[in-house]
C-alpha cells in the first residue's frame, strides 16, 4: 500500500546513506593518521635558469608555476611538465619549461619507499638588488 506524501525511493536512499556512513566510520577508525601518505619531492639545490635577455634589459620580473611529475629516482618525467600558472610573459614561461628538464629532486616518499609523484614548482625571475633599486622597486 502506497503512503501519501512519501517518495518511493526513500528506502533505497537510506541504504545508500547508511553504506556511506559505514565507509566514513571505517576510514576514521585509524584515528585520523594516514600511514600511506605521500611526502612530496623536494628540489635539490638552486637551479641556474637563464633570465631571458629581452626581459632583463627591460627590467621585467615574473613568476611561473610549473606542474611536473618526478619519478622515484628524482628526475623529471619526460613530457610531464606543464605551465600551471603563467607569468604573462612568453619568454619567462619558455625559459622555465626548458629549465625543468635539468631540475633534480629528492623523490617523493610513501613510507620508506621512493615513489613517482606530481609536484608544482614555482620559478621566480627576479632582478639583482642593484637593478631593482635603479628601477625604483623595493
ABEGO torsion letter per residue (X at the ends): XBBBGBBAAAAAAAAAAAAAAAAAAAAAAAGGBBAABBBBBBBBEBBBBBBBAAAAAAGBBBBBBBBBBBBAAGBBBBGABBBABBAGBAAAAAAAAAAAAABBBBBBBBEABBBBBBBBBBBBBBBBAAAAAAAGBX
